[in-house]
Amino acid sequence: GAAPMRRVPRRRLTVTSMGRRFENNKMKMAKSAAAYTKKAAYIGKKIAMCVKEGGPNPDGNRALALLMKEAKSMGVSSDVVARNIKKASEKPVDFKELTYEAYGLGGAGFIIN
């Protein structure tokens, strides 16, 4: 006689547009986008201060040249850097670097830049 036919289990189709996998992926993407935005905003403010102090040319502005290197090492795109330099050189910016001293619990001292 013929051998009995084995039933092969079907695989379920995985839908990635809803469910836990989608939510986890969405949260991971949002987290990395927020981190990049934070870096780009930090670099943008520093660029504005450097351009205000020494001009938009990195050849004559050593602080700006160093900041451009820092932005490249942080993964901020050169397009974002160029856009911030252009924006800072067109209109005056009012960013200042301040340092605060504060005391926390137990008399622990903090220096906040």
PDB file as gemmi writes it, atoms N, CA and C in Angstrom:
CRYST1    1.000    1.000    1.000  90.00  90.00  90.00 P 1                      
ATOM      1  N   GLY A   1       0.767  -1.152   0.000  1.00  0.00           N  
ATOM      2  CA  GLY A   1       0.000   0.000   0.000  1.00  0.00           C  
ATOM      3  C   GLY A   1       0.837   1.256   0.000  1.00  0.00           C  
ATOM      4  N   ALA A   2       0.152   2.273  -0.212  1.00  0.00           N  
ATOM      5  CA  ALA A   2       0.762   3.598  -0.262  1.00  0.00           C  
ATOM      6  C   ALA A   2       0.983   4.122   1.153  1.00  0.00           C  
ATOM      7  N   ALA A   3       2.060   4.825   1.307  1.00  0.00           N  
ATOM      8  CA  ALA A   3       2.372   5.421   2.617  1.00  0.00           C  
ATOM      9  C   ALA A   3       1.383   6.532   2.924  1.00  0.00           C  
ATOM     10  N   PRO A   4       1.018   6.690   4.191  1.00  0.00           N  
ATOM     11  CA  PRO A   4       0.070   7.770   4.528  1.00  0.00           C  
ATOM     12  C   PRO A   4       0.682   9.148   4.236  1.00  0.00           C  
ATOM     13  N   MET A   5      -0.117  10.068   3.774  1.00  0.00           N  
ATOM     14  CA  MET A   5       0.345  11.390   3.410  1.00  0.00           C  
ATOM     15  C   MET A   5       0.570  12.237   4.661  1.00  0.00           C  
ATOM     16  N   ARG A   6       1.761  12.814   4.752  1.00  0.00           N  
ATOM     17  CA  ARG A   6       2.061  13.672   5.907  1.00  0.00           C  
ATOM     18  C   ARG A   6       1.523  15.066   5.695  1.00  0.00           C  
ATOM     19  N   ARG A   7       0.968  15.601   6.700  1.00  0.00           N  
ATOM     20  CA  ARG A   7       0.438  16.955   6.596  1.00  0.00           C  
ATOM     21  C   ARG A   7       1.550  17.941   6.961  1.00  0.00           C  
ATOM     22  N   VAL A   8       1.857  18.851   6.045  1.00  0.00           N  
ATOM     23  CA  VAL A   8       2.910  19.842   6.265  1.00  0.00           C  
ATOM     24  C   VAL A   8       2.260  21.094   6.851  1.00  0.00           C  
ATOM     25  N   PRO A   9       2.728  21.540   8.019  1.00  0.00           N  
ATOM     26  CA  PRO A   9       2.122  22.737   8.604  1.00  0.00           C  
ATOM     27  C   PRO A   9       2.417  23.981   7.765  1.00  0.00           C  
ATOM     28  N   ARG A  10       1.415  24.790   7.597  1.00  0.00           N  
ATOM     29  CA  ARG A  10       1.594  26.027   6.834  1.00  0.00           C  
ATOM     30  C   ARG A  10       2.208  27.096   7.711  1.00  0.00           C  
ATOM     31  N   ARG A  11       3.016  27.913   7.084  1.00  0.00           N  
ATOM     32  CA  ARG A  11       3.573  29.042   7.807  1.00  0.00           C  
ATOM     33  C   ARG A  11       2.604  30.197   7.737  1.00  0.00           C  
ATOM     34  N   ARG A  12       2.486  30.891   8.823  1.00  0.00           N  
ATOM     35  CA  ARG A  12       1.626  32.060   8.829  1.00  0.00           C  
ATOM     36  C   ARG A  12       2.350  33.210   8.136  1.00  0.00           C  
ATOM     37  N   LEU A  13       1.612  33.998   7.432  1.00  0.00           N  
ATOM     38  CA  LEU A  13       2.193  35.187   6.827  1.00  0.00           C  
ATOM     39  C   LEU A  13       2.431  36.221   7.914  1.00  0.00           C  
ATOM     40  N   THR A  14       3.633  36.771   7.928  1.00  0.00           N  
ATOM     41  CA  THR A  14       3.910  37.778   8.939  1.00  0.00           C  
ATOM     42  C   THR A  14       3.604  39.149   8.355  1.00  0.00           C  
ATOM     43  N   VAL A  15       2.751  39.856   9.005  1.00  0.00           N  
ATOM     44  CA  VAL A  15       2.388  41.194   8.575  1.00  0.00           C  
ATOM     45  C   VAL A  15       3.177  42.162   9.425  1.00  0.00           C  
ATOM     46  N   THR A  16       4.001  42.981   8.788  1.00  0.00           N  
ATOM     47  CA  THR A  16       4.867  43.877   9.544  1.00  0.00           C  
ATOM     48  C   THR A  16       4.252  45.245   9.775  1.00  0.00           C  
ATOM     49  N   SER A  17       3.040  45.455   9.309  1.00  0.00           N  
ATOM     50  CA  SER A  17       2.460  46.786   9.463  1.00  0.00           C  
ATOM     51  C   SER A  17       1.677  46.943  10.747  1.00  0.00           C  
ATOM     52  N   MET A  18       1.590  45.908  11.546  1.00  0.00           N  
ATOM     53  CA  MET A  18       0.907  46.044  12.820  1.00  0.00           C  
ATOM     54  C   MET A  18       1.405  44.979  13.772  1.00  0.00           C  
ATOM     55  N   GLY A  19       1.141  45.173  15.024  1.00  0.00           N  
ATOM     56  CA  GLY A  19       1.573  44.194  16.000  1.00  0.00           C  
ATOM     57  C   GLY A  19       2.832  44.629  16.721  1.00  0.00           C  
ATOM     58  N   ARG A  20       3.362  43.728  17.509  1.00  0.00           N  
ATOM     59  CA  ARG A  20       4.494  44.029  18.364  1.00  0.00           C  
ATOM     60  C   ARG A  20       5.765  44.340  17.577  1.00  0.00           C  
ATOM     61  N   ARG A  21       6.018  43.584  16.542  1.00  0.00           N  
ATOM     62  CA  ARG A  21       7.227  43.791  15.753  1.00  0.00           C  
ATOM     63  C   ARG A  21       7.250  45.199  15.161  1.00  0.00           C  
ATOM     64  N   PHE A  22       6.131  45.621  14.620  1.00  0.00           N  
ATOM     65  CA  PHE A  22       6.027  46.962  14.040  1.00  0.00           C  
ATOM     66  C   PHE A  22       6.253  48.033  15.109  1.00  0.00           C  
ATOM     67  N   GLU A  23       5.625  47.875  16.256  1.00  0.00           N  
ATOM     68  CA  GLU A  23       5.761  48.864  17.329  1.00  0.00           C  
ATOM     69  C   GLU A  23       7.198  48.943  17.836  1.00  0.00           C  
ATOM     70  N   ASN A  24       7.853  47.789  17.991  1.00  0.00           N  
ATOM     71  CA  ASN A  24       9.248  47.781  18.436  1.00  0.00           C  
ATOM     72  C   ASN A  24      10.143  48.474  17.423  1.00  0.00           C  
ATOM     73  N   ASN A  25       9.921  48.185  16.143  1.00  0.00           N  
ATOM     74  CA  ASN A  25      10.717  48.810  15.095  1.00  0.00           C  
ATOM     75  C   ASN A  25      10.479  50.312  15.060  1.00  0.00           C  
ATOM     76  N   LYS A  26       9.226  50.713  15.211  1.00  0.00           N  
ATOM     77  CA  LYS A  26       8.880  52.141  15.194  1.00  0.00           C  
ATOM     78  C   LYS A  26       9.556  52.869  16.350  1.00  0.00           C  
ATOM     79  N   MET A  27       9.556  52.257  17.524  1.00  0.00           N  
ATOM     80  CA  MET A  27      10.176  52.885  18.690  1.00  0.00           C  
ATOM     81  C   MET A  27      11.688  52.987  18.527  1.00  0.00           C  
ATOM     82  N   LYS A  28      12.292  51.957  17.936  1.00  0.00           N  
ATOM     83  CA  LYS A  28      13.736  51.979  17.711  1.00  0.00           C  
ATOM     84  C   LYS A  28      14.111  53.092  16.734  1.00  0.00           C  
ATOM     85  N   MET A  29      13.327  53.235  15.670  1.00  0.00           N  
ATOM     86  CA  MET A  29      13.585  54.280  14.681  1.00  0.00           C  
ATOM     87  C   MET A  29      13.382  55.667  15.285  1.00  0.00           C  
ATOM     88  N   ALA A  30      12.358  55.825  16.106  1.00  0.00           N  
ATOM     89  CA  ALA A  30      12.098  57.120  16.742  1.00  0.00           C  
ATOM     90  C   ALA A  30      13.224  57.484  17.706  1.00  0.00           C  
ATOM     91  N   LYS A  31      13.750  56.500  18.396  1.00  0.00           N  
ATOM     92  CA  LYS A  31      14.833  56.740  19.346  1.00  0.00           C  
ATOM     93  C   LYS A  31      16.100  57.196  18.624  1.00  0.00           C  
ATOM     94  N   SER A  32      16.446  56.530  17.523  1.00  0.00           N  
ATOM     95  CA  SER A  32      17.646  56.916  16.789  1.00  0.00           C  
ATOM     96  C   SER A  32      17.467  58.270  16.099  1.00  0.00           C  
ATOM     97  N   ALA A  33      16.252  58.566  15.635  1.00  0.00           N  
ATOM     98  CA  ALA A  33      15.988  59.862  15.015  1.00  0.00           C  
ATOM     99  C   ALA A  33      16.099  60.980  16.050  1.00  0.00           C  
ATOM    100  N   ALA A  34      15.629  60.737  17.253  1.00  0.00           N  
ATOM    101  CA  ALA A  34      15.721  61.740  18.315  1.00  0.00           C  
ATOM    102  C   ALA A  34      17.176  61.992  18.699  1.00  0.00           C  
ATOM    103  N   ALA A  35      17.979  60.939  18.742  1.00  0.00           N  
ATOM    104  CA  ALA A  35      19.397  61.094  19.074  1.00  0.00           C  
ATOM    105  C   ALA A  35      20.111  61.914  18.006  1.00  0.00           C  
ATOM    106  N   TYR A  36      19.804  61.642  16.729  1.00  0.00           N  
ATOM    107  CA  TYR A  36      20.426  62.399  15.636  1.00  0.00           C  
ATOM    108  C   TYR A  36      19.992  63.862  15.693  1.00  0.00           C  
ATOM    109  N   THR A  37      18.722  64.114  15.963  1.00  0.00           N  
ATOM    110  CA  THR A  37      18.217  65.480  16.042  1.00  0.00           C  
ATOM    111  C   THR A  37      18.909  66.242  17.163  1.00  0.00           C  
ATOM    112  N   LYS A  38      19.135  65.575  18.273  1.00  0.00           N  
ATOM    113  CA  LYS A  38      19.809  66.207  19.399  1.00  0.00           C  
ATOM    114  C   LYS A  38      21.243  66.597  19.017  1.00  0.00           C  
ATOM    115  N   LYS A  39      21.953  65.695  18.326  1.00  0.00           N  
ATOM    116  CA  LYS A  39      23.314  65.984  17.877  1.00  0.00           C  
ATOM    117  C   LYS A  39      23.333  67.148  16.894  1.00  0.00           C  
ATOM    118  N   ALA A  40      22.412  67.124  15.928  1.00  0.00           N  
ATOM    119  CA  ALA A  40      22.373  68.164  14.904  1.00  0.00           C  
ATOM    120  C   ALA A  40      22.045  69.520  15.518  1.00  0.00           C  
ATOM    121  N   ALA A  41      21.155  69.570  16.503  1.00  0.00           N  
ATOM    122  CA  ALA A  41      20.815  70.832  17.164  1.00  0.00           C  
ATOM    123  C   ALA A  41      22.002  71.358  17.962  1.00  0.00           C  
ATOM    124  N   TYR A  42      22.713  70.474  18.631  1.00  0.00           N  
ATOM    125  CA  TYR A  42      23.910  70.857  19.391  1.00  0.00           C  
ATOM    126  C   TYR A  42      24.956  71.464  18.453  1.00  0.00           C  
ATOM    127  N   ILE A  43      25.214  70.785  17.342  1.00  0.00           N  
ATOM    128  CA  ILE A  43      26.199  71.277  16.372  1.00  0.00           C  
ATOM    129  C   ILE A  43      25.725  72.601  15.774  1.00  0.00           C  
ATOM    130  N   GLY A  44      24.441  72.721  15.478  1.00  0.00           N  
ATOM    131  CA  GLY A  44      23.899  73.946  14.895  1.00  0.00           C  
ATOM    132  C   GLY A  44      24.105  75.157  15.788  1.00  0.00           C  
ATOM    133  N   LYS A  45      23.866  74.990  17.086  1.00  0.00           N  
ATOM    134  CA  LYS A  45      24.055  76.104  18.024  1.00  0.00           C  
ATOM    135  C   LYS A  45      25.521  76.476  18.154  1.00  0.00           C  
ATOM    136  N   LYS A  46      26.386  75.462  18.208  1.00  0.00           N  
ATOM    137  CA  LYS A  46      27.823  75.734  18.303  1.00  0.00           C  
ATOM    138  C   LYS A  46      28.331  76.429  17.044  1.00  0.00           C  
ATOM    139  N   ILE A  47      27.823  76.018  15.875  1.00  0.00           N  
ATOM    140  CA  ILE A  47      28.218  76.658  14.615  1.00  0.00           C  
ATOM    141  C   ILE A  47      27.797  78.118  14.615  1.00  0.00           C  
ATOM    142  N   ALA A  48      26.598  78.386  15.095  1.00  0.00           N  
ATOM    143  CA  ALA A  48      26.110  79.768  15.136  1.00  0.00           C  
ATOM    144  C   ALA A  48      27.024  80.640  15.985  1.00  0.00           C  
ATOM    145  N   MET A  49      27.470  80.112  17.125  1.00  0.00           N  
ATOM    146  CA  MET A  49      28.371  80.886  17.990  1.00  0.00           C  
ATOM    147  C   MET A  49      29.727  81.099  17.330  1.00  0.00           C  
ATOM    148  N   CYS A  50      30.265  80.049  16.681  1.00  0.00           N  
ATOM    149  CA  CYS A  50      31.571  80.161  16.027  1.00  0.00           C  
ATOM    150  C   CYS A  50      31.532  81.138  14.861  1.00  0.00           C  
ATOM    151  N   VAL A  51      30.470  81.102  14.067  1.00  0.00           N  
ATOM    152  CA  VAL A  51      30.348  82.003  12.920  1.00  0.00           C  
ATOM    153  C   VAL A  51      30.213  83.445  13.410  1.00  0.00           C  
ATOM    154  N   LYS A  52      29.497  83.632  14.485  1.00  0.00           N  
ATOM    155  CA  LYS A  52      29.327  84.978  15.049  1.00  0.00           C  
ATOM    156  C   LYS A  52      30.673  85.537  15.509  1.00  0.00           C  
ATOM    157  N   GLU A  53      31.501  84.694  16.100  1.00  0.00           N  
ATOM    158  CA  GLU A  53      32.790  85.146  16.628  1.00  0.00           C  
ATOM    159  C   GLU A  53      33.858  85.313  15.550  1.00  0.00           C  
ATOM    160  N   GLY A  54      33.946  84.349  14.598  1.00  0.00           N  
ATOM    161  CA  GLY A  54      35.078  84.375  13.682  1.00  0.00           C  
ATOM    162  C   GLY A  54      34.763  84.376  12.207  1.00  0.00           C  
ATOM    163  N   GLY A  55      33.502  84.395  11.818  1.00  0.00           N  
ATOM    164  CA  GLY A  55      33.155  84.412  10.404  1.00  0.00           C  
ATOM    165  C   GLY A  55      32.848  83.034   9.856  1.00  0.00           C  
ATOM    166  N   PRO A  56      32.255  82.996   8.644  1.00  0.00           N  
ATOM    167  CA  PRO A  56      31.790  81.718   8.086  1.00  0.00           C  
ATOM    168  C   PRO A  56      32.859  80.886   7.378  1.00  0.00           C  
ATOM    169  N   ASN A  57      34.068  81.401   7.225  1.00  0.00           N  
ATOM    170  CA  ASN A  57      35.108  80.675   6.496  1.00  0.00           C  
ATOM    171  C   ASN A  57      35.909  79.806   7.459  1.00  0.00           C  
ATOM    172  N   PRO A  58      35.890  78.479   7.297  1.00  0.00           N  
ATOM    173  CA  PRO A  58      36.629  77.614   8.222  1.00  0.00           C  
ATOM    174  C   PRO A  58      38.150  77.749   8.097  1.00  0.00           C  
ATOM    175  N   ASP A  59      38.639  78.292   6.966  1.00  0.00           N  
ATOM    176  CA  ASP A  59      40.085  78.493   6.825  1.00  0.00           C  
ATOM    177  C   ASP A  59      40.585  79.582   7.768  1.00  0.00           C  
ATOM    178  N   GLY A  60      39.766  80.605   7.980  1.00  0.00           N  
ATOM    179  CA  GLY A  60      40.151  81.695   8.867  1.00  0.00           C  
ATOM    180  C   GLY A  60      39.587  81.552  10.270  1.00  0.00           C  
ATOM    181  N   ASN A  61      38.681  80.627  10.473  1.00  0.00           N  
ATOM    182  CA  ASN A  61      38.034  80.437  11.772  1.00  0.00           C  
ATOM    183  C   ASN A  61      38.379  79.042  12.290  1.00  0.00           C  
ATOM    184  N   ARG A  62      39.393  78.989  13.139  1.00  0.00           N  
ATOM    185  CA  ARG A  62      39.888  77.694  13.622  1.00  0.00           C  
ATOM    186  C   ARG A  62      38.825  76.948  14.438  1.00  0.00           C  
ATOM    187  N   ALA A  63      38.074  77.674  15.245  1.00  0.00           N  
ATOM    188  CA  ALA A  63      37.043  77.031  16.070  1.00  0.00           C  
ATOM    189  C   ALA A  63      35.984  76.374  15.184  1.00  0.00           C  
ATOM    190  N   LEU A  64      35.628  77.030  14.083  1.00  0.00           N  
ATOM    191  CA  LEU A  64      34.646  76.465  13.156  1.00  0.00           C  
ATOM    192  C   LEU A  64      35.191  75.215  12.472  1.00  0.00           C  
ATOM    193  N   ALA A  65      36.482  75.253  12.101  1.00  0.00           N  
ATOM    194  CA  ALA A  65      37.097  74.081  11.466  1.00  0.00           C  
ATOM    195  C   ALA A  65      37.099  72.885  12.415  1.00  0.00           C  
ATOM    196  N   LEU A  66      37.426  73.121  13.683  1.00  0.00           N  
ATOM    197  CA  LEU A  66      37.418  72.031  14.667  1.00  0.00           C  
ATOM    198  C   LEU A  66      36.002  71.506  14.892  1.00  0.00           C  
ATOM    199  N   LEU A  67      35.038  72.416  14.895  1.00  0.00           N  
ATOM    200  CA  LEU A  67      33.649  72.011  15.078  1.00  0.00           C  
ATOM    201  C   LEU A  67      33.147  71.192  13.892  1.00  0.00           C  
ATOM    202  N   MET A  68      33.593  71.524  12.696  1.00  0.00           N  
ATOM    203  CA  MET A  68      33.214  70.744  11.513  1.00  0.00           C  
ATOM    204  C   MET A  68      33.766  69.323  11.607  1.00  0.00           C  
ATOM    205  N   LYS A  69      35.008  69.194  12.122  1.00  0.00           N  
ATOM    206  CA  LYS A  69      35.576  67.860  12.334  1.00  0.00           C  
ATOM    207  C   LYS A  69      34.768  67.079  13.370  1.00  0.00           C  
ATOM    208  N   GLU A  70      34.378  67.773  14.445  1.00  0.00           N  
ATOM    209  CA  GLU A  70      33.582  67.129  15.495  1.00  0.00           C  
ATOM    210  C   GLU A  70      32.232  66.664  14.947  1.00  0.00           C  
ATOM    211  N   ALA A  71      31.609  67.508  14.114  1.00  0.00           N  
ATOM    212  CA  ALA A  71      30.317  67.145  13.520  1.00  0.00           C  
ATOM    213  C   ALA A  71      30.458  65.914  12.635  1.00  0.00           C  
ATOM    214  N   LYS A  72      31.558  65.857  11.890  1.00  0.00           N  
ATOM    215  CA  LYS A  72      31.784  64.698  11.013  1.00  0.00           C  
ATOM    216  C   LYS A  72      31.976  63.425  11.839  1.00  0.00           C  
ATOM    217  N   SER A  73      32.693  63.536  12.959  1.00  0.00           N  
ATOM    218  CA  SER A  73      32.918  62.351  13.798  1.00  0.00           C  
ATOM    219  C   SER A  73      31.634  61.916  14.509  1.00  0.00           C  
ATOM    220  N   MET A  74      30.709  62.872  14.751  1.00  0.00           N  
ATOM    221  CA  MET A  74      29.434  62.542  15.396  1.00  0.00           C  
ATOM    222  C   MET A  74      28.419  61.992  14.405  1.00  0.00           C  
ATOM    223  N   GLY A  75      28.708  62.072  13.110  1.00  0.00           N  
ATOM    224  CA  GLY A  75      27.804  61.542  12.099  1.00  0.00           C  
ATOM    225  C   GLY A  75      26.791  62.544  11.584  1.00  0.00           C  
ATOM    226  N   VAL A  76      27.004  63.834  11.866  1.00  0.00           N  
ATOM    227  CA  VAL A  76      26.103  64.866  11.352  1.00  0.00           C  
ATOM    228  C   VAL A  76      26.512  65.160   9.910  1.00  0.00           C  
ATOM    229  N   SER A  77      25.552  65.170   8.993  1.00  0.00           N  
ATOM    230  CA  SER A  77      25.875  65.300   7.574  1.00  0.00           C  
ATOM    231  C   SER A  77      26.434  66.684   7.251  1.00  0.00           C  
ATOM    232  N   SER A  78      27.270  66.734   6.223  1.00  0.00           N  
ATOM    233  CA  SER A  78      27.892  67.997   5.822  1.00  0.00           C  
ATOM    234  C   SER A  78      26.848  68.974   5.289  1.00  0.00           C  
ATOM    235  N   ASP A  79      25.732  68.455   4.793  1.00  0.00           N  
ATOM    236  CA  ASP A  79      24.652  69.317   4.318  1.00  0.00           C  
ATOM    237  C   ASP A  79      24.052  70.110   5.480  1.00  0.00           C  
ATOM    238  N   VAL A  80      23.866  69.459   6.615  1.00  0.00           N  
ATOM    239  CA  VAL A  80      23.328  70.129   7.803  1.00  0.00           C  
ATOM    240  C   VAL A  80      24.308  71.195   8.291  1.00  0.00           C  
ATOM    241  N   VAL A  81      25.603  70.868   8.276  1.00  0.00           N  
ATOM    242  CA  VAL A  81      26.630  71.815   8.706  1.00  0.00           C  
ATOM    243  C   VAL A  81      26.643  73.039   7.780  1.00  0.00           C  
ATOM    244  N   ALA A  82      26.624  72.796   6.470  1.00  0.00           N  
ATOM    245  CA  ALA A  82      26.636  73.908   5.505  1.00  0.00           C  
ATOM    246  C   ALA A  82      25.393  74.787   5.655  1.00  0.00           C  
ATOM    247  N   ARG A  83      24.246  74.166   5.862  1.00  0.00           N  
ATOM    248  CA  ARG A  83      23.005  74.920   6.036  1.00  0.00           C  
ATOM    249  C   ARG A  83      23.064  75.804   7.284  1.00  0.00           C  
ATOM    250  N   ASN A  84      23.631  75.266   8.367  1.00  0.00           N  
ATOM    251  CA  ASN A  84      23.754  76.049   9.593  1.00  0.00           C  
ATOM    252  C   ASN A  84      24.743  77.189   9.454  1.00  0.00           C  
ATOM    253  N   ILE A  85      25.838  76.976   8.731  1.00  0.00           N  
ATOM    254  CA  ILE A  85      26.806  78.048   8.496  1.00  0.00           C  
ATOM    255  C   ILE A  85      26.154  79.161   7.686  1.00  0.00           C  
ATOM    256  N   LYS A  86      25.415  78.788   6.651  1.00  0.00           N  
ATOM    257  CA  LYS A  86      24.752  79.786   5.809  1.00  0.00           C  
ATOM    258  C   LYS A  86      23.725  80.579   6.615  1.00  0.00           C  
ATOM    259  N   LYS A  87      22.936  79.866   7.426  1.00  0.00           N  
ATOM    260  CA  LYS A  87      21.897  80.519   8.222  1.00  0.00           C  
ATOM    261  C   LYS A  87      22.516  81.470   9.254  1.00  0.00           C  
ATOM    262  N   ALA A  88      23.621  81.051   9.863  1.00  0.00           N  
ATOM    263  CA  ALA A  88      24.267  81.874  10.888  1.00  0.00           C  
ATOM    264  C   ALA A  88      24.946  83.095  10.293  1.00  0.00           C  
ATOM    265  N   SER A  89      25.435  82.985   9.056  1.00  0.00           N  
ATOM    266  CA  SER A  89      26.119  84.127   8.448  1.00  0.00           C  
ATOM    267  C   SER A  89      25.139  85.137   7.853  1.00  0.00           C  
ATOM    268  N   GLU A  90      23.916  84.702   7.544  1.00  0.00           N  
ATOM    269  CA  GLU A  90      22.929  85.615   6.958  1.00  0.00           C  
ATOM    270  C   GLU A  90      22.291  86.523   8.001  1.00  0.00           C  
ATOM    271  N   LYS A  91      21.919  85.969   9.135  1.00  0.00           N  
ATOM    272  CA  LYS A  91      21.284  86.798  10.161  1.00  0.00           C  
ATOM    273  C   LYS A  91      21.990  86.602  11.492  1.00  0.00           C  
ATOM    274  N   PRO A  92      22.029  87.635  12.318  1.00  0.00           N  
ATOM    275  CA  PRO A  92      22.724  87.508  13.601  1.00  0.00           C  
ATOM    276  C   PRO A  92      22.021  86.519  14.530  1.00  0.00           C  
ATOM    277  N   VAL A  93      22.825  85.833  15.303  1.00  0.00           N  
ATOM    278  CA  VAL A  93      22.307  84.815  16.208  1.00  0.00           C  
ATOM    279  C   VAL A  93      22.579  85.267  17.637  1.00  0.00           C  
ATOM    280  N   ASP A  94      21.744  84.849  18.556  1.00  0.00           N  
ATOM    281  CA  ASP A  94      21.870  85.320  19.932  1.00  0.00           C  
ATOM    282  C   ASP A  94      22.150  84.178  20.903  1.00  0.00           C  
ATOM    283  N   PHE A  95      23.051  83.252  20.532  1.00  0.00           N  
ATOM    284  CA  PHE A  95      23.415  82.167  21.436  1.00  0.00           C  
ATOM    285  C   PHE A  95      24.658  82.567  22.209  1.00  0.00           C  
ATOM    286  N   LYS A  96      24.673  82.269  23.479  1.00  0.00           N  
ATOM    287  CA  LYS A  96      25.831  82.530  24.318  1.00  0.00           C  
ATOM    288  C   LYS A  96      26.138  81.259  25.094  1.00  0.00           C  
ATOM    289  N   GLU A  97      27.410  81.038  25.345  1.00  0.00           N  
ATOM    290  CA  GLU A  97      27.791  79.878  26.147  1.00  0.00           C  
ATOM    291  C   GLU A  97      27.884  80.326  27.596  1.00  0.00           C  
ATOM    292  N   LEU A  98      27.089  79.712  28.437  1.00  0.00           N  
ATOM    293  CA  LEU A  98      27.041  80.069  29.847  1.00  0.00           C  
ATOM    294  C   LEU A  98      27.457  78.879  30.697  1.00  0.00           C  
ATOM    295  N   THR A  99      27.985  79.188  31.871  1.00  0.00           N  
ATOM    296  CA  THR A  99      28.335  78.146  32.826  1.00  0.00           C  
ATOM    297  C   THR A  99      27.647  78.464  34.144  1.00  0.00           C  
ATOM    298  N   TYR A 100      26.922  77.495  34.689  1.00  0.00           N  
ATOM    299  CA  TYR A 100      26.232  77.651  35.958  1.00  0.00           C  
ATOM    300  C   TYR A 100      26.853  76.725  36.984  1.00  0.00           C  
ATOM    301  N   GLU A 101      26.887  77.190  38.226  1.00  0.00           N  
ATOM    302  CA  GLU A 101      27.305  76.334  39.340  1.00  0.00           C  
ATOM    303  C   GLU A 101      26.082  76.105  40.217  1.00  0.00           C  
ATOM    304  N   ALA A 102      25.846  74.863  40.579  1.00  0.00           N  
ATOM    305  CA  ALA A 102      24.689  74.541  41.400  1.00  0.00           C  
ATOM    306  C   ALA A 102      25.092  73.509  42.446  1.00  0.00           C  
ATOM    307  N   TYR A 103      24.317  73.455  43.510  1.00  0.00           N  
ATOM    308  CA  TYR A 103      24.557  72.480  44.558  1.00  0.00           C  
ATOM    309  C   TYR A 103      23.339  71.587  44.698  1.00  0.00           C  
ATOM    310  N   GLY A 104      23.575  70.279  44.755  1.00  0.00           N  
ATOM    311  CA  GLY A 104      22.498  69.320  44.863  1.00  0.00           C  
ATOM    312  C   GLY A 104      22.391  68.756  46.270  1.00  0.00           C  
ATOM    313  N   LEU A 105      21.798  67.586  46.361  1.00  0.00           N  
ATOM    314  CA  LEU A 105      21.604  66.932  47.649  1.00  0.00           C  
ATOM    315  C   LEU A 105      22.950  66.585  48.290  1.00  0.00           C  
ATOM    316  N   GLY A 106      23.036  66.782  49.561  1.00  0.00           N  
ATOM    317  CA  GLY A 106      24.262  66.444  50.282  1.00  0.00           C  
ATOM    318  C   GLY A 106      25.404  67.388  49.996  1.00  0.00           C  
ATOM    319  N   GLY A 107      25.121  68.523  49.391  1.00  0.00           N  
ATOM    320  CA  GLY A 107      26.155  69.513  49.106  1.00  0.00           C  
ATOM    321  C   GLY A 107      27.009  69.170  47.891  1.00  0.00           C  
ATOM    322  N   ALA A 108      26.543  68.248  47.026  1.00  0.00           N  
ATOM    323  CA  ALA A 108      27.301  67.883  45.822  1.00  0.00           C  
ATOM    324  C   ALA A 108      27.255  69.049  44.841  1.00  0.00           C  
ATOM    325  N   GLY A 109      28.403  69.449  44.346  1.00  0.00           N  
ATOM    326  CA  GLY A 109      28.486  70.578  43.431  1.00  0.00           C  
ATOM    327  C   GLY A 109      28.353  70.139  41.985  1.00  0.00           C  
ATOM    328  N   PHE A 110      27.664  70.940  41.165  1.00  0.00           N  
ATOM    329  CA  PHE A 110      27.480  70.666  39.749  1.00  0.00           C  
ATOM    330  C   PHE A 110      27.955  71.878  38.964  1.00  0.00           C  
ATOM    331  N   ILE A 111      28.603  71.638  37.845  1.00  0.00           N  
ATOM    332  CA  ILE A 111      28.934  72.693  36.893  1.00  0.00           C  
ATOM    333  C   ILE A 111      28.176  72.368  35.613  1.00  0.00           C  
ATOM    334  N   ILE A 112      27.307  73.288  35.199  1.00  0.00           N  
ATOM    335  CA  ILE A 112      26.426  73.058  34.061  1.00  0.00           C  
ATOM    336  C   ILE A 112      26.815  74.016  32.944  1.00  0.00           C  
ATOM    337  N   ASN A 113      27.153  73.461  31.770  1.00  0.00           N  
ATOM    338  CA  ASN A 113      27.483  74.293  30.597  1.00  0.00           C  
ATOM    339  C   ASN A 113      26.255  74.489  29.762  1.00  0.00           C  
TER     340      ASN A 113                                                      
END                                                                             
